[in-house]
């Protein structure tokens, strides 16, 4: 993990607010947009149920939740 990647993960985990809980990726996400992946996940979110999806640099990145995390929707 590079320093930049570690900082992105830290930013996503510390500032946990999400736009929505959704099972499919939005068609035109904005940079930095976050979602909790719902069930059943499909498309770009397939096999990522309950993860936090963050749109960065034109791609989705996923974080598996940890005990104690809280997110504001």
MARBA-3410 file (N, C-alpha, C, O; in Angstrom, 1 decimal):
73
0.8,-1.2,0.0,0.0,0.0,0.0,0.9,1.2,0.0,1.8,1.4,0.9 ~ 0.7,2.1,-1.0,1.4,3.3,-1.0,0.9,4.3,0.0,-0.2,4.2,0.6 ~ 1.7,5.4,0.3,1.2,6.4,1.2,-0.1,7.1,0.8,-1.0,7.3,1.6 ~ -0.2,7.4,-0.5,-1.4,8.0,-1.0,-2.6,7.1,-0.9,-3.7,7.6,-0.5 ~ -2.4,5.8,-1.1,-3.5,4.9,-1.0,-3.9,4.8,0.5,-5.1,4.7,0.8
-3.0,4.7,1.4,-3.2,4.7,2.8,-4.0,5.9,3.3,-4.9,5.8,4.1 ~ -3.6,7.1,2.8,-4.3,8.3,3.1,-5.8,8.3,2.6,-6.7,8.8,3.3 ~ -6.0,7.8,1.4,-7.4,7.7,0.9,-8.2,6.8,1.8,-9.4,7.1,2.0 ~ -7.7,5.7,2.2,-8.4,4.7,3.0,-8.7,5.4,4.4,-9.8,5.3,4.9 ~ -7.7,6.0,4.9,-7.9,6.7,6.2,-9.0,7.8,6.1,-9.9,7.9,7.0
-9.0,8.6,5.0,-10.0,9.6,4.8,-11.4,9.0,4.7,-12.3,9.6,5.3 ~ -11.5,8.0,4.0,-12.8,7.3,3.8,-13.3,6.8,5.1,-14.5,6.8,5.4 ~ -12.5,6.2,5.9,-12.9,5.6,7.2,-13.2,6.6,8.3,-14.1,6.4,9.1 ~ -12.4,7.7,8.3,-12.6,8.7,9.3,-13.8,9.6,9.1,-14.6,9.9,10.0 ~ -14.0,9.9,7.8,-15.1,10.9,7.5,-16.2,10.1,6.8,-16.6,10.3,5.6
-16.8,9.1,7.6,-17.8,8.2,7.0,-19.2,8.8,6.9,-20.0,8.8,7.9 ~ -19.4,9.4,5.8,-20.8,9.8,5.4,-21.0,9.2,4.0,-20.2,9.3,3.2 ~ -22.3,8.8,3.8,-22.6,8.2,2.5,-23.8,8.8,2.0,-24.7,9.3,2.7 ~ -23.9,8.8,0.6,-25.1,9.4,0.0,-26.3,8.5,0.1,-27.4,9.0,0.3 ~ -26.1,7.2,0.1,-27.3,6.2,0.2,-26.8,4.8,0.4,-25.6,4.5,0.3
-27.7,4.0,0.7,-27.5,2.5,0.7,-28.1,2.0,-0.6,-29.3,2.2,-0.8 ~ -27.3,1.5,-1.5,-27.8,1.1,-2.9,-27.1,-0.2,-3.3,-26.0,-0.4,-3.0 ~ -27.9,-1.0,-4.1,-27.4,-2.2,-4.6,-26.7,-2.1,-5.9,-26.0,-3.1,-6.3 ~ -26.8,-1.0,-6.6,-26.2,-0.8,-7.9,-25.5,0.5,-8.0,-26.0,1.5,-7.4 ~ -24.4,0.6,-8.6,-23.6,1.8,-8.7,-24.4,2.9,-9.5,-25.1,2.5,-10.5
-24.4,4.1,-9.1,-25.1,5.2,-9.8,-24.5,5.4,-11.2,-23.3,5.1,-11.4 ~ -25.3,5.8,-12.1,-24.8,6.0,-13.5,-23.8,7.1,-13.7,-22.9,6.9,-14.5 ~ -23.9,8.2,-13.0,-22.9,9.3,-13.1,-22.5,9.8,-11.8,-22.9,10.9,-11.3 ~ -21.6,9.0,-11.1,-21.2,9.4,-9.7,-20.3,10.6,-9.8,-19.5,10.8,-10.7 ~ -20.3,11.4,-8.7,-19.4,12.5,-8.6,-18.1,12.0,-7.8,-18.2,11.1,-7.0
-17.0,12.7,-8.1,-15.8,12.3,-7.4,-16.0,12.4,-5.9,-16.5,13.4,-5.4 ~ -15.5,11.4,-5.1,-15.7,11.4,-3.7,-17.0,10.9,-3.2,-17.2,10.7,-2.0 ~ -17.9,10.6,-4.1,-19.2,10.1,-3.6,-19.1,8.7,-3.0,-18.3,7.9,-3.4 ~ -19.9,8.5,-1.9,-19.8,7.2,-1.1,-21.2,6.6,-1.0,-22.2,7.3,-0.8 ~ -21.2,5.3,-1.0,-22.4,4.5,-0.8,-22.1,3.3,0.0,-21.0,2.8,0.0
-23.1,2.8,0.8,-23.1,1.5,1.4,-23.7,0.6,0.3,-24.8,0.8,-0.1 ~ -23.0,-0.5,0.0,-23.5,-1.4,-1.0,-24.6,-2.3,-0.4,-24.4,-3.0,0.6 ~ -25.8,-2.3,-1.0,-26.9,-3.0,-0.5,-27.0,-4.4,-1.1,-26.1,-4.9,-1.8 ~ -28.0,-5.2,-0.7,-28.2,-6.6,-1.1,-29.5,-6.6,-1.9,-30.5,-6.1,-1.6 ~ -29.5,-7.3,-3.0,-28.3,-8.0,-3.7,-27.6,-7.0,-4.6,-28.2,-6.3,-5.3
-26.3,-7.0,-4.5,-25.4,-6.1,-5.2,-25.4,-6.5,-6.7,-25.4,-7.7,-7.0 ~ -25.3,-5.5,-7.6,-25.2,-5.8,-9.0,-24.2,-4.9,-9.7,-23.9,-3.8,-9.1 ~ -23.9,-5.2,-10.9,-23.0,-4.3,-11.7,-21.7,-4.1,-11.1,-21.0,-5.1,-10.7 ~ -21.2,-2.9,-11.0,-19.9,-2.6,-10.4,-19.8,-2.9,-9.0,-18.7,-3.1,-8.4 ~ -21.0,-3.1,-8.3,-21.0,-3.4,-6.9,-21.1,-4.9,-6.6,-21.2,-5.3,-5.5
-21.2,-5.7,-7.7,-21.4,-7.2,-7.5,-20.4,-7.8,-6.5,-19.2,-7.5,-6.6 ~ -20.8,-8.6,-5.7,-20.0,-9.3,-4.7,-19.4,-8.4,-3.6,-18.4,-8.8,-3.0 ~ -19.9,-7.2,-3.5,-19.4,-6.2,-2.5,-20.4,-5.8,-1.5,-20.4,-4.7,-0.9 ~ -21.4,-6.7,-1.2,-22.5,-6.4,-0.3,-21.9,-5.9,1.1,-21.0,-6.4,1.6 ~ -22.6,-4.8,1.6,-22.3,-4.2,2.9,-20.9,-3.5,3.0,-20.6,-3.0,4.0
-20.2,-3.4,1.8,-19.0,-2.6,1.8,-19.3,-1.2,1.6,-20.4,-0.8,1.3 ~ -18.3,-0.3,1.9,-18.5,1.1,1.6,-17.8,1.4,0.3,-16.6,1.1,0.1 ~ -18.5,1.9,-0.7,-18.0,2.1,-2.0,-17.7,3.6,-2.1,-18.6,4.4,-1.9 ~ -16.5,4.0,-2.5,-16.1,5.4,-2.7,-15.6,5.5,-4.2,-14.8,4.8,-4.7 ~ -16.2,6.6,-4.8,-15.8,6.8,-6.2,-14.6,7.8,-6.2,-14.8,9.0,-5.9
-13.4,7.3,-6.7,-12.2,8.1,-6.7,-11.4,7.9,-7.9,-11.3,6.7,-8.4 ~ -11.0,9.0,-8.5,-10.1,8.9,-9.8,-10.8,8.1,-10.9,-10.2,7.3,-11.6 ~ -12.1,8.2,-11.0,-12.9,7.5,-12.0,-13.2,6.1,-11.8,-13.6,5.4,-12.7 ~ -13.0,5.6,-10.6,-13.2,4.1,-10.3,-13.8,4.0,-8.9,-13.6,4.8,-8.1 ~ -14.5,2.9,-8.7,-15.0,2.5,-7.4,-13.9,1.8,-6.6,-13.3,0.9,-7.1
-13.8,2.2,-5.3,-12.9,1.6,-4.4,-13.8,1.1,-3.2,-14.8,1.8,-2.9 ~ -13.5,0.0,-2.6,-14.3,-0.6,-1.6,-13.6,-0.8,-0.3,-12.4,-1.2,-0.3 ~ -14.3,-0.5,0.8,-13.7,-0.8,2.1,-14.7,-1.8,2.9,-15.9,-1.5,2.9 ~ -14.2,-2.8,3.4,-15.0,-3.8,4.2,-15.1,-3.1,5.6,-14.2,-2.7,6.2 ~ -16.4,-3.1,6.1,-16.6,-2.4,7.4,-15.9,-3.2,8.5,-15.7,-4.4,8.5
-15.6,-2.5,9.6,-15.0,-3.0,10.8,-15.9,-2.8,12.0,-16.7,-1.8,11.9 ~ -15.8,-3.6,13.0,-16.6,-3.4,14.2,-16.3,-2.0,14.7,-15.2,-1.5,14.9 ~ -17.4,-1.3,15.0,-17.3,0.0,15.6,-17.5,1.2,14.6,-17.6,2.3,15.0 ~ -17.4,0.9,13.3,-17.6,2.0,12.3,-19.0,2.5,12.4,-20.0,1.7,12.6 ~ -19.2,3.8,12.2,-20.5,4.4,12.0,-20.5,5.2,10.8,-19.5,5.8,10.4
-21.6,5.2,10.1,-21.8,6.0,8.9,-23.1,6.8,9.0,-24.1,6.4,9.5 ~ -23.0,8.0,8.5,-24.2,8.9,8.4,-24.7,8.9,7.0,-23.9,9.2,6.0 ~ -26.0,8.6,6.8,-26.6,8.6,5.5,-27.3,9.9,5.3,-27.9,10.1,4.2
END
